[in-house]
Amino acid sequence: MRIRVLGCSGGIGADTRTTALLVDDDILIDAGTGVGDLDVAALRAIDHVFLTHAHLDHVVSVPFLVDTVGAQRDRPLTVHAQEATLSTLWQNIFNWHVWPDFTQIPNKQRPYLRFEALAPGAGRELGGRRLTSVPVEHAVPAVGYLVSGARGSLAFSGDTTENDGFWQALNACRDLRQVIIETSFTDADEELSRLSKHLCPKMLKSELAKLKRPAEIYITHLMPDREDQIMAEIRAHLPGNPPRALKRGMVFEL
């Protein structure tokens, strides 16, 4: 299994892209602006999208993806997420006002798009690859994912603040290899971090202390123009074995 980082920024500008991970050729985890760098053939190959939550920076490419390639495919694009996330998409995006409802186009019997609910804690196996939804805490209902292949597992937090459920799931994973976790703001913005239910370096240090298994740590969702400062603060808090910044184009093999 090959996981490629299409986007991992907390915002846009210059060469930044918002969150999207491509698993092999056919699975997306989140669908931020990084999806737009794929050519049409690569877009057509995507069969499944697993969403962490409904915020725009994580779902913005779903409407364009299905609009671009829906008519070229022989089966619907399937979006997996918890009920609250799917409901938000249907009510606020695929509502015929913001975007057409592709769950009814060209008809209800053979739509271009389908939603499949995946409750927190539940998993889905696709061709020997398993994606397990892991509860996290955010400003809206949200999950992370544990992605497991033949050679180990990678954990992705999505957007989160302090929580225990994510770490409990990771500590129970015997073949954990990598953890991708967000840190969106500097320590000076700790109040904003807590209000928006994100992490800052000080909070990250406390969260990583909950991880009882060895793993490579990567930081995602850094705010543009604050990346270097946030990573410097993380290194100051965790000098012994500091995490690395996740970069667009990175590849993980499991």
Stockholm file with secondary structure:
# STOCKHOLM 1.0

chainA/1-254         MRIRVLGCSGGIGADTRTTALLVDDDILIDAGTGVGDLDVAALRAIDHVFLTHAHLDHVVSVPFLVDTVGAQRDRPLTVHAQEATLSTLWQNIFNWHVWPDFTQIPNKQRPYLRFEALAPGAGRELGGRRLTSVPVEHAVPAVGYLVSGARGSLAFSGDTTENDGFWQALNACRDLRQVIIETSFTDADEELSRLSKHLCPKMLKSELAKLKRPAEIYITHLMPDREDQIMAEIRAHLPGNPPRALKRGMVFEL
#=GR chainA/1-254 SS CEEEEEECBSSCBTTBCBSEEEETTTEEESCCGGGGGSCHHHHHTCCEEECSCCCHHHHTHHHHHHHHHGGGCSSCEEEEECHHHHHHHHHHTSSSSSSCCTTSSSCSSSCSEEEEECCTTCEEEETTEEEEEEECCCSSSCEEEEEEETTEEEEECCSCCSCSHHHHHHHTCTTEEEEEEECCSCGGGHHHHHHHTCCCHHHHHHHHTTCCSCCEEEEECBCTTCHHHHHHHHHHHSCSSCCEECCTTCEEEC
#=GC SS_cons         CEEEEEECBSSCBTTBCBSEEEETTTEEESCCGGGGGSCHHHHHTCCEEECSCCCHHHHTHHHHHHHHHGGGCSSCEEEEECHHHHHHHHHHTSSSSSSCCTTSSSCSSSCSEEEEECCTTCEEEETTEEEEEEECCCSSSCEEEEEEETTEEEEECCSCCSCSHHHHHHHTCTTEEEEEEECCSCGGGHHHHHHHTCCCHHHHHHHHTTCCSCCEEEEECBCTTCHHHHHHHHHHHSCSSCCEECCTTCEEEC
//
